[in-house]
Amino acid sequence: MKRNILKSFLITFFLSFNLNPRMINAEYSYNYFYNSKAIEKFANKDYEGALEEINKSIKLGPSPDEFYYKNSYLLRAETNRALEEYESALKDINVFIEYDPKMEKAYEIRQEIKYDMKDFTGAIEDANIMLILNPNSGDAYAKRGLSLLALGQKEKACTDLRKALGILGGSDYGIVVWGVIQVRCEGKKLFGN
C-alpha cells in the first residue's frame, strides 16, 4: 500500500508539469524526458529500466533551474529502495535534501529508508524533522511511533500512534495505524485469532 501511495504521488508530481515544446534549454526537457520514462518504468516495476533512465538524466547534469535534475535524485532514491539498495538510496535522498531541505516528502522517504536499514534512531530523527515542517503530519507521528516500537519504547510509541490516528482518522493509513494500536498498544487480537 505504501509503495502505491508513493507511486501515485511521484506520477502525479512529475507529470503535473507541462513543458513548453519550444523550451530554449535542451537539457531541461531531456531531464524531464528521462525522468518521465523512469516513472513509467517504475510504475511497471521495471526498476532496473527506471534506474537506467534516471542515470541518463543525472549524467546530463543540472539544467538552469535544476528542477528536473534534482528530482532525478529523488526518483533514484526510491528506485534503489525498491531494489533494496539502501545505501545507494540513502546517498541519493541526501543529495536531494541538499537541493530542497524544506520538502517534507524527502524526509519521509529518508525515514523509510533508514527504517528499512533498521536505523530506528535515524528514522525517528527524520520523523521529528517532518513534524517541524508539518506539525499536523499524521504520517510523521505514525512513522515515529513505529520506530519507537522497534526500539522497545512502547509507551512513547503508543502515544505517537494515537496522535497519528487522531489526524489520519478513517483513511486507509489510519485504519492500519488503528490495527497496530489494537495489537501492539492494547494487546487485542484482530480477526478472532
Backbone as CSV, one residue per row, in Angstrom:
resi,resn,N_x,N_y,N_z,CA_x,CA_y,CA_z,C_x,C_y,C_z
1,MET,0.835,-1.197,0.000,0.000,0.000,0.000,0.875,1.254,0.000
2,LYS,1.965,1.235,0.803,2.831,2.404,0.906,3.456,2.724,-0.457
3,ARG,3.891,1.686,-1.189,4.506,1.897,-2.498,3.481,2.437,-3.498
4,ASN,2.210,1.995,-3.406,1.180,2.502,-4.309,0.927,3.980,-4.077
5,ILE,0.914,4.390,-2.816,0.722,5.805,-2.500,1.881,6.610,-3.045
6,LEU,3.095,6.110,-2.833,4.284,6.813,-3.326,4.285,6.867,-4.843
7,LYS,3.947,5.750,-5.474,3.915,5.709,-6.933,2.926,6.747,-7.461
8,SER,1.758,6.809,-6.868,0.760,7.792,-7.290,1.276,9.208,-7.094
9,PHE,1.932,9.444,-5.953,2.491,10.767,-5.684,3.516,11.147,-6.744
10,LEU,4.458,10.233,-7.007,5.526,10.536,-7.960,4.974,10.785,-9.361
11,ILE,4.062,9.930,-9.796,3.495,10.099,-11.135,2.748,11.418,-11.231
12,THR,1.908,11.706,-10.249,1.158,12.962,-10.260,2.086,14.160,-10.174
13,PHE,3.089,14.062,-9.295,4.018,15.169,-9.070,4.768,15.528,-10.348
14,PHE,5.339,14.529,-10.995,6.167,14.820,-12.156,5.355,15.088,-13.418
15,LEU,4.260,14.400,-13.583,3.505,14.585,-14.810,2.560,15.780,-14.764
16,SER,2.466,16.418,-13.602,1.601,17.589,-13.500,2.248,18.833,-14.105
17,PHE,3.503,18.724,-14.469,4.202,19.856,-15.050,4.206,19.731,-16.563
18,ASN,3.600,20.699,-17.216,3.582,20.704,-18.676,4.770,21.498,-19.185
19,LEU,5.488,20.893,-20.089,6.632,21.588,-20.672,6.230,22.228,-21.987
20,ASN,6.705,23.412,-22.191,6.521,24.087,-23.457,7.478,23.453,-24.462
21,PRO,6.981,22.914,-25.582,7.869,22.238,-26.521,8.920,23.152,-27.132
22,ARG,8.724,24.443,-27.015,9.693,25.377,-27.594,10.695,25.867,-26.554
23,MET,10.958,25.047,-25.538,11.893,25.468,-24.497,13.268,25.695,-25.102
24,ILE,13.932,26.690,-24.577,15.234,27.058,-25.102,16.303,26.053,-24.682
25,ASN,16.283,25.587,-23.461,17.334,24.741,-22.934,17.012,23.271,-23.160
26,ALA,17.806,22.588,-23.956,17.568,21.187,-24.279,17.733,20.288,-23.059
27,GLU,18.706,20.594,-22.181,18.911,19.743,-21.019,17.670,19.694,-20.138
28,TYR,16.974,20.805,-20.057,15.768,20.895,-19.239,14.753,19.861,-19.697
29,SER,14.478,19.816,-20.994,13.490,18.879,-21.473,14.019,17.454,-21.498
30,TYR,15.342,17.263,-21.653,15.878,15.911,-21.596,15.801,15.350,-20.182
31,ASN,16.085,16.156,-19.162,15.909,15.693,-17.785,14.457,15.255,-17.564
32,TYR,13.536,16.071,-18.016,12.110,15.743,-17.884,11.790,14.464,-18.646
33,PHE,12.309,14.345,-19.857,12.057,13.186,-20.710,12.528,11.899,-20.025
34,TYR,13.759,11.883,-19.546,14.288,10.678,-18.913,13.569,10.375,-17.600
35,ASN,13.251,11.398,-16.821,12.513,11.172,-15.574,11.122,10.615,-15.845
36,SER,10.470,11.110,-16.886,9.136,10.608,-17.246,9.202,9.137,-17.643
37,LYS,10.215,8.792,-18.422,10.391,7.388,-18.812,10.677,6.523,-17.581
38,ALA,11.453,7.054,-16.660,11.776,6.321,-15.438,10.526,6.080,-14.597
39,ILE,9.679,7.094,-14.484,8.443,6.949,-13.703,7.555,5.879,-14.309
40,GLU,7.466,5.876,-15.620,6.651,4.859,-16.294,7.205,3.459,-16.020
41,LYS,8.513,3.311,-16.110,9.126,2.000,-15.848,8.980,1.612,-14.382
42,PHE,9.130,2.579,-13.484,8.952,2.319,-12.057,7.524,1.831,-11.793
43,ALA,6.559,2.490,-12.401,5.152,2.114,-12.216,4.896,0.685,-12.694
44,ASN,5.655,0.249,-13.686,5.528,-1.118,-14.207,6.487,-2.089,-13.522
45,LYS,7.091,-1.644,-12.438,8.011,-2.441,-11.623,9.261,-2.877,-12.385
46,ASP,9.607,-2.128,-13.418,10.867,-2.341,-14.127,11.898,-1.411,-13.487
47,TYR,12.350,-1.783,-12.297,13.229,-0.914,-11.520,14.600,-0.747,-12.165
48,GLU,15.101,-1.800,-12.767,16.404,-1.703,-13.455,16.298,-0.734,-14.635
49,GLY,15.205,-0.840,-15.399,14.979,0.079,-16.518,14.818,1.509,-16.052
50,ALA,14.111,1.682,-14.946,13.927,3.028,-14.383,15.274,3.606,-13.975
51,LEU,16.106,2.779,-13.371,17.423,3.222,-12.947,18.265,3.683,-14.137
52,GLU,18.186,2.968,-15.246,18.918,3.369,-16.458,18.492,4.763,-16.920
53,GLU,17.187,5.017,-16.948,16.675,6.316,-17.403,17.084,7.439,-16.445
54,ILE,17.003,7.164,-15.156,17.374,8.179,-14.162,18.863,8.507,-14.290
55,ASN,19.675,7.491,-14.473,21.113,7.722,-14.620,21.418,8.576,-15.849
56,LYS,20.642,8.415,-16.911,20.810,9.261,-18.100,20.508,10.720,-17.752
57,SER,19.460,10.936,-16.971,19.090,12.296,-16.573,20.183,12.922,-15.713
58,ILE,20.685,12.162,-14.751,21.714,12.692,-13.862,23.005,12.960,-14.625
59,LYS,23.313,12.094,-15.572,24.529,12.265,-16.370,24.502,13.565,-17.181
60,LEU,23.318,14.028,-17.546,23.191,15.292,-18.281,23.678,16.479,-17.461
61,GLY,23.553,16.365,-16.156,23.897,17.488,-15.295,22.700,18.399,-15.111
62,PRO,22.865,19.404,-14.264,21.737,20.288,-13.956,21.383,21.217,-15.111
63,SER,20.099,21.449,-15.227,19.604,22.453,-16.151,19.594,23.784,-15.409
64,PRO,19.325,24.878,-16.095,19.400,26.185,-15.419,18.580,26.282,-14.131
65,ASP,17.379,25.726,-14.089,16.601,25.849,-12.851,16.734,24.608,-11.970
66,GLU,17.360,23.566,-12.459,17.693,22.343,-11.741,16.495,21.546,-11.244
67,PHE,15.266,21.923,-11.552,14.092,21.245,-11.009,14.077,19.757,-11.358
68,TYR,14.141,19.442,-12.633,14.042,18.042,-13.043,15.309,17.269,-12.704
69,TYR,16.438,17.944,-12.734,17.697,17.294,-12.379,17.684,16.856,-10.917
70,LYS,17.324,17.755,-10.015,17.325,17.397,-8.590,16.306,16.304,-8.302
71,ASN,15.194,16.312,-9.021,14.190,15.282,-8.798,14.642,13.920,-9.300
72,SER,15.659,13.900,-10.146,16.236,12.627,-10.565,16.791,11.884,-9.351
73,TYR,17.351,12.627,-8.411,17.895,12.002,-7.203,16.783,11.423,-6.326
74,LEU,15.661,12.109,-6.250,14.513,11.585,-5.503,14.032,10.292,-6.147
75,LEU,13.915,10.307,-7.467,13.484,9.104,-8.183,14.474,7.956,-8.004
76,ARG,15.760,8.282,-8.086,16.758,7.216,-7.964,16.780,6.658,-6.543
77,ALA,16.543,7.507,-5.552,16.465,7.019,-4.172,15.325,6.017,-4.027
78,GLU,14.173,6.345,-4.556,13.022,5.440,-4.462,13.250,4.167,-5.270
79,THR,13.896,4.296,-6.408,14.164,3.118,-7.234,15.161,2.203,-6.536
80,ASN,16.220,2.784,-5.983,17.187,1.967,-5.242,16.551,1.339,-4.014
81,ARG,15.634,2.035,-3.399,14.926,1.453,-2.253,14.099,0.252,-2.700
82,ALA,13.432,0.380,-3.839,12.647,-0.735,-4.369,13.544,-1.933,-4.687
83,LEU,14.781,-1.657,-5.077,15.762,-2.709,-5.359,16.487,-3.182,-4.097
84,GLU,16.115,-2.605,-2.958,16.720,-2.903,-1.660,18.206,-2.559,-1.626
85,GLU,18.575,-1.551,-2.379,19.934,-0.990,-2.365,19.895,0.243,-1.454
86,TYR,19.806,-0.006,-0.153,19.515,1.052,0.796,20.625,2.090,0.932
87,GLU,21.877,1.660,0.883,22.983,2.621,0.992,22.942,3.615,-0.167
88,SER,22.715,3.106,-1.380,22.618,3.981,-2.552,21.405,4.894,-2.445
89,ALA,20.299,4.338,-1.977,19.079,5.135,-1.811,19.315,6.265,-0.821
90,LEU,20.005,5.966,0.266,20.280,6.975,1.288,21.172,8.092,0.739
91,LYS,22.191,7.730,-0.029,23.064,8.747,-0.634,22.263,9.670,-1.545
92,ASP,21.385,9.092,-2.366,20.612,9.903,-3.306,19.611,10.813,-2.611
93,ILE,18.934,10.308,-1.588,17.958,11.163,-0.919,18.676,12.279,-0.165
94,ASN,19.884,12.020,0.308,20.657,13.081,0.952,21.043,14.168,-0.047
95,VAL,21.381,13.783,-1.273,21.670,14.778,-2.316,20.417,15.603,-2.586
96,PHE,19.282,14.933,-2.709,18.033,15.660,-2.960,17.749,16.648,-1.828
97,ILE,17.940,16.229,-0.591,17.665,17.105,0.564,18.577,18.321,0.550
98,GLU,19.805,18.167,0.053,20.677,19.334,-0.082,20.066,20.357,-1.040
99,TYR,19.418,19.888,-2.088,18.748,20.779,-3.037,17.476,21.385,-2.459
100,ASP,16.732,20.582,-1.701,15.409,21.016,-1.230,15.220,20.610,0.240
101,PRO,15.849,21.350,1.168,15.818,20.948,2.576,14.481,21.186,3.288
102,LYS,13.504,21.735,2.605,12.223,22.004,3.259,11.097,21.121,2.738
103,MET,11.435,20.099,1.961,10.396,19.225,1.407,10.146,18.060,2.368
104,GLU,8.986,18.068,2.986,8.630,17.046,3.970,8.716,15.641,3.371
105,LYS,8.271,15.478,2.135,8.262,14.160,1.492,9.670,13.567,1.416
106,ALA,10.689,14.390,1.241,12.064,13.889,1.167,12.478,13.262,2.498
107,TYR,12.101,13.904,3.596,12.438,13.349,4.907,11.627,12.088,5.189
108,GLU,10.412,12.039,4.662,9.610,10.830,4.807,10.284,9.662,4.082
109,ILE,10.757,9.914,2.877,11.446,8.859,2.127,12.718,8.443,2.857
110,ARG,13.485,9.428,3.347,14.711,9.087,4.066,14.397,8.323,5.348
111,GLN,13.307,8.699,6.024,12.893,7.986,7.231,12.592,6.523,6.892
112,GLU,11.901,6.305,5.785,11.548,4.941,5.386,12.795,4.131,5.022
113,ILE,13.746,4.763,4.368,14.997,4.074,4.024,15.740,3.679,5.301
114,LYS,15.833,4.613,6.232,16.520,4.318,7.494,15.792,3.214,8.262
115,TYR,14.472,3.248,8.230,13.684,2.196,8.891,14.000,0.843,8.244
116,ASP,14.032,0.809,6.913,14.367,-0.430,6.196,15.761,-0.926,6.571
117,MET,16.653,0.004,6.849,18.031,-0.334,7.231,18.143,-0.672,8.720
118,LYS,17.026,-0.607,9.425,16.954,-0.840,10.868,17.713,0.222,11.677
119,ASP,17.844,1.404,11.092,18.404,2.561,11.802,17.212,3.320,12.397
120,PHE,16.652,2.757,13.450,15.427,3.305,14.017,15.639,4.672,14.664
121,THR,16.804,4.895,15.254,17.099,6.204,15.831,17.147,7.254,14.726
122,GLY,17.804,6.947,13.610,17.838,7.863,12.464,16.452,8.090,11.886
123,ALA,15.636,7.037,11.860,14.265,7.160,11.359,13.454,8.107,12.241
124,ILE,13.672,8.029,13.547,12.977,8.924,14.479,13.419,10.367,14.244
125,GLU,14.700,10.577,14.015,15.201,11.931,13.746,14.522,12.530,12.517
126,ASP,14.357,11.728,11.476,13.696,12.242,10.274,12.206,12.483,10.498
127,ALA,11.563,11.627,11.290,10.155,11.869,11.629,10.030,13.175,12.416
128,ASN,11.001,13.450,13.268,10.998,14.715,14.015,11.121,15.911,13.070
129,ILE,11.965,15.795,12.063,12.090,16.878,11.075,10.775,17.052,10.326
130,MET,10.135,15.941,9.974,8.829,16.025,9.309,7.841,16.807,10.169
131,LEU,7.882,16.572,11.481,6.958,17.268,12.386,7.309,18.742,12.551
132,ILE,8.579,19.083,12.403,8.958,20.500,12.419,8.385,21.180,11.176
133,LEU,8.496,20.496,10.026,7.991,21.062,8.776,6.462,21.080,8.717
134,ASN,5.837,20.090,9.357,4.381,19.994,9.349,3.932,19.366,10.673
135,PRO,3.622,20.199,11.673,3.254,19.687,12.998,1.980,18.829,13.013
136,ASN,1.210,18.861,11.945,-0.024,18.073,11.880,0.106,16.881,10.941
137,SER,1.311,16.348,10.813,1.541,15.217,9.922,1.240,13.906,10.638
138,GLY,0.125,13.324,10.288,-0.226,12.020,10.844,0.783,10.961,10.435
139,ASP,1.297,11.064,9.218,2.314,10.123,8.746,3.548,10.180,9.639
140,ALA,3.991,11.382,9.984,5.197,11.529,10.802,4.996,10.909,12.185
141,TYR,3.832,11.154,12.792,3.567,10.546,14.099,3.531,9.025,13.988
142,ALA,2.905,8.508,12.933,2.831,7.055,12.754,4.216,6.455,12.541
143,LYS,5.004,7.092,11.689,6.337,6.575,11.394,7.243,6.648,12.625
144,ARG,7.135,7.724,13.378,7.926,7.824,14.609,7.461,6.768,15.610
145,GLY,6.156,6.571,15.687,5.617,5.560,16.589,6.101,4.161,16.245
146,LEU,6.126,3.823,14.958,6.602,2.501,14.548,8.090,2.328,14.860
147,SER,8.855,3.391,14.677,10.282,3.327,15.002,10.498,3.174,16.505
148,LEU,9.702,3.877,17.296,9.792,3.741,18.746,9.412,2.332,19.196
149,LEU,8.404,1.750,18.544,8.045,0.362,18.856,9.226,-0.566,18.586
150,ALA,9.903,-0.347,17.454,11.048,-1.180,17.089,12.172,-1.067,18.111
151,LEU,12.260,0.081,18.777,13.277,0.282,19.815,12.790,-0.158,21.202
152,GLY,11.556,-0.659,21.269,11.022,-1.143,22.537,10.468,-0.061,23.444
153,GLN,10.234,1.126,22.905,9.707,2.236,23.697,8.190,2.313,23.496
154,LYS,7.511,1.308,24.045,6.085,1.108,23.790,5.218,2.292,24.212
155,GLU,5.451,2.864,25.377,4.599,3.948,25.868,4.657,5.172,24.945
156,LYS,5.868,5.592,24.605,6.029,6.725,23.690,5.457,6.391,22.323
157,ALA,5.690,5.157,21.881,5.206,4.730,20.565,3.684,4.798,20.502
158,CYS,3.034,4.293,21.531,1.563,4.274,21.538,0.987,5.686,21.589
159,THR,1.668,6.587,22.296,1.234,7.983,22.318,1.278,8.563,20.907
160,ASP,2.392,8.338,20.196,2.516,8.839,18.823,1.498,8.192,17.892
161,LEU,1.296,6.897,18.034,0.343,6.205,17.154,-1.079,6.726,17.373
162,ARG,-1.420,7.021,18.610,-2.761,7.574,18.887,-2.909,8.990,18.306
163,LYS,-1.820,9.779,18.378,-1.854,11.109,17.741,-2.041,10.955,16.240
164,ALA,-1.327,10.000,15.661,-1.435,9.757,14.214,-2.867,9.386,13.852
165,LEU,-3.465,8.503,14.626,-4.841,8.078,14.345,-5.807,9.250,14.444
166,GLY,-5.580,10.140,15.406,-6.432,11.322,15.538,-6.369,12.220,14.317
167,ILE,-5.236,12.253,13.660,-5.080,13.089,12.462,-5.536,12.342,11.210
168,LEU,-5.161,11.059,11.118,-5.448,10.287,9.906,-6.890,9.806,9.832
169,GLY,-7.526,9.646,10.986,-8.925,9.229,11.019,-9.157,7.906,10.310
170,GLY,-10.206,7.856,9.510,-10.608,6.628,8.831,-9.973,6.414,7.469
171,SER,-8.895,7.119,7.172,-8.196,6.895,5.897,-7.597,5.487,5.886
172,ASP,-7.143,5.045,4.735,-6.524,3.716,4.650,-5.378,3.572,5.637
173,TYR,-4.510,4.575,5.672,-3.370,4.518,6.584,-3.837,4.608,8.032
174,GLY,-4.880,5.395,8.276,-5.442,5.497,9.617,-5.960,4.156,10.120
175,ILE,-6.546,3.382,9.233,-7.054,2.057,9.619,-5.890,1.124,9.961
176,VAL,-4.818,1.221,9.209,-3.626,0.417,9.509,-3.080,0.806,10.879
177,VAL,-2.989,2.101,11.142,-2.492,2.577,12.438,-3.410,2.091,13.551
178,TRP,-4.711,2.147,13.332,-5.669,1.643,14.328,-5.387,0.175,14.640
179,GLY,-5.126,-0.614,13.607,-4.818,-2.026,13.814,-3.556,-2.229,14.636
180,VAL,-2.529,-1.422,14.359,-1.284,-1.508,15.126,-1.558,-1.153,16.588
181,ILE,-2.345,-0.126,16.818,-2.688,0.275,18.191,-3.419,-0.867,18.898
182,GLN,-4.384,-1.461,18.212,-5.157,-2.547,18.821,-4.257,-3.700,19.255
183,VAL,-3.328,-4.078,18.386,-2.478,-5.241,18.662,-1.311,-4.899,19.577
184,ARG,-0.571,-3.842,19.259,0.686,-3.566,19.957,0.505,-2.726,21.221
185,CYS,-0.503,-1.877,21.246,-0.683,-0.995,22.412,-1.725,-1.533,23.386
186,GLU,-2.757,-2.147,22.849,-3.852,-2.595,23.708,-3.889,-4.109,23.875
187,GLY,-2.989,-4.811,23.192,-2.881,-6.258,23.351,-4.069,-7.046,22.851
188,LYS,-4.870,-6.473,21.984,-6.034,-7.163,21.439,-5.630,-8.010,20.247
189,LYS,-6.442,-8.979,19.969,-6.240,-9.809,18.789,-7.259,-9.388,17.747
190,LEU,-6.800,-9.197,16.539,-7.703,-8.826,15.458,-8.197,-10.084,14.754
191,PHE,-9.377,-10.016,14.262,-9.973,-11.061,13.427,-10.093,-12.397,14.146
192,GLY,-10.275,-12.345,15.460,-10.551,-13.567,16.239,-9.392,-14.524,16.351
193,ASN,-8.178,-14.096,16.068,-7.008,-15.003,16.175,-6.623,-15.209,17.606
